Amino acid sequence: MPRTVLISGASIAGPALALWLHRYGFSVTVVERAPALRTGGYKVDLRGASVEVADRMGILEDIQRASTDMQNGAYVKDDGTRVATLPAAIFGARTGRDDEIMRGDLARILYERTRADVEYVFGDSIASLTPTTDGNGVDVTFERGAPRRFDLVVGADGLHSTVRRLTFGPEEQFLRHLGAYISAFSMPNELGLDREELYYAEPGRLVCAYSSAGDPAAKGLLVFRSPRLAYDHRDRAQQLALLDTAFAGVGWRTSRMLAAARSAPDLYFDGLHLIEMDRWSRGRVVLLGDAAHCPSPASGQGTGMALVGAYVLAGELAAAGGAPEVAFARYEEEMRGYVAVNHEIARKFAREMTVDSRWGIRLRHLMLRMLPHMPWKDAVTKKIAEDVQRGARAITLKDYGAPAAATAAAAPYAA
């Protein structure tokens, strides 16, 4: 049975997989290009199946304690006047045990749960992957560290995955642009927001400012419609220039937010993209999370899918006694339908995130303003959440149990 696993990526999917694999008795190494754990990012939702996975992991209470605890959301006019205010759960399409957490807080929770049992290597990245001559492992070279051999390699390194490129070829053959770009960053809470999110819209542009529980700062979110742009996704100066061009002359507090983005330590900028692949594994290399099937931020499901995918992949590896050809096939079989539903939702929501006309924006404002007063508001609210909830629950989780060999490793977590 394979015992050594290298995971590329220490965001969400990688540490989540590491937690499960350690419980099943695997020896895990996680390599991360960043020099330290990345704690930035925007707020992310956990719904449906991902909440159940978090519960089985034993981290649900940690997530609940770190919840953003958003109270309401509102659309505003250019002068800041609130057009319509609604409960945040409606904006987030959350029901039951669904919750919302800052991406960095979730990354920290997963890292703290695994750091004592998993080898983390920061400030390095995979340079090459070569199957061993006997087919029972992968020889790995790194940009900085010495070469090593592993039984299995997992690419959990995001939309622009190095493991995917080395194993399957250039990103362009798998990337599907959804017609928009998104940026998120920290900024001063000049509006004095308290667990509230404000939205301002102009044709083809969406501006959002929000604050979450326990954070004295605020977050900015900028979305703009655009065909595919040519730029270096690691070049901050190019990203800021694209934002300045896209939001030049846009009202409300947009100019101040652009200024804040220039000094933000956690600037995120990327396209709303899907990753679509015919297969997620080759030999003893397999992809997980955004590297395999990025649903884009438009779906609101990327983080939840990463947790679910980690649970399924680890469970299938354990159930198959580590046999990769069996485990990887079963992993894809379990996940494919779930991914397809959420890709469909992403295509729909990417079109709806930004409205193309002022008339369309006024219509949206009118509908939101009327909603609290409608006698059938509960039915309308349920309908708003329907698509998102359908995606969140589009998989039936297996109960993989715990092999006898993994019982001792799992005991501290169970306790």
C-alpha positions, 0 to 999 in steps of 0.5 A, a space after each residue: 500500500 502506498 504510504 508517502 504522499 506529496 500534496 502541492 498547495 497549502 490553501 484549503 484542499 491540500 491541508 484538508 486532504 492531509 488531515 484525512 490521509 494522516 488519519 488513514 495512516 499515510 505519511 504526508 508532505 505539503 509543499 507551498 510556494 508562498 513563504 508562509 501560510 496565506 491568511 488573506 482572501 475573501 469570505 467563503 461559504 460552507 453549505 450542504 455536503 461541505 458542512 457535513 464533511 466539516 462536522 466529520 473532520 471535527 472542525 465545524 465548531 471551530 468554523 462556527 466560532 470564526 464565523 463572519 456573523 454577517 447580519 445584513 446586506 444592502 445595495 446603495 446609490 452613488 451618494 451612499 443612500 441604502 436602496 434596499 436592506 436584507 438579511 445576510 443569509 438571503 444574500 448568501 443563500 444559506 440555510 440550516 447549519 450553513 455558515 460563512 468564514 474568511 478563507 484565511 481563518 479556514 486555512 489557519 484552522 486546517 493548518 493548526 489541526 495538521 501541523 503536528 502530524 504533517 510535514 509542511 515545506 513553505 517557500 518551495 514548489 515542484 519543478 518536475 514529476 517523473 514516474 519511477 521505472 517500476 511505476 510504483 512512485 513519482 520522482 519529484 524535483 523542487 525549485 529549491 529543495 533536494 529531489 525526493 520520491 513519493 508513492 503518490 502526488 496530489 495537485 491541490 495548487 489551485 486554478 493555475 496549478 503547477 502539477 496540472 501543467 506538468 502532468 497534463 499540459 498547458 492551462 489554456 486547454 482546460 480553462 473556460 473564461 466566464 466573462 468577468 474578473 474579480 478582485 478582493 483586498 483588505 482596506 480601512 473600515 472608513 464606513 464603520 461597517 459592523 458585519 454588514 456588506 454594501 453593494 454598488 452597481 454600474 453597468 458591467 461593474 459591481 463594487 462591494 465593501 464589507 466587514 466581518 466579526 472580529 476584524 477591525 478592517 474591512 474588505 473590498 470586492 470589485 467585479 467587472 465584465 471583460 473578455 479574456 485579458 492577457 496579463 501575468 497572474 503573478 504581476 501585482 502591478 499589472 493587476 492594479 493597472 487593469 483595476 484602475 482602467 476597469 473602474 475609472 470614473 465609477 461612483 460611490 467610494 470606488 476611487 478610495 477602494 482602488 487606492 486601498 487596493 494599491 497598499 493592501 498586503 493581500 490583494 487577490 485578482 483573477 478571472 472568473 474561470 472554470 477548469 474542465 478536464 476529461 480526467 483528473 489523474 494520470 498514473 500516480 498523480 491526481 488533482 484536487 479542488 480548483 486544480 481539477 475542477 475550479 468552479 470560479 468564485 461565481 459558484 460560491 461553492 469552491 471552498 465547499 467542493 475542496 473540502 468534499 473532494 478531500 474527504 472523497 479522495 482520502 476515503 477512496 484511497 483508504 477503501 482501495 488499500 491505497 491502490 491509485 488506479 482503483 481509488 482515483 477512478 472511484 473518486 472521479 465517479 463520486 465527484 463528477 456529477 457534483 462538479 457538473 451541477 456547480 459548473 452550471 450554477 457558476 455559468 449562470 451566476 457569472 452572468 448575473 453578478 454584473 448587470 449590463 444596463 442602468 435599467 437592469 440595475 434599477 429593476 434589481 433595486 426595485 425588486 429588492 426594495 419590494 421583497 420584504 413587503 411581499 406576502 409571498 416573500 418566503 417563497 421568493 427567498 427560497 427560490 433565490 437560494 434554490 440553485 445554490 442549495 441544489 449545488 451544495 447538496 449535489 452529492 451523497 457522502 459515503 461513510 468510509 469508516 476508519 481502517 484498523 491501521 488508522 484507528 490509533 492515528 484518528 483517536 486524538 481527533 475523535 477525542 
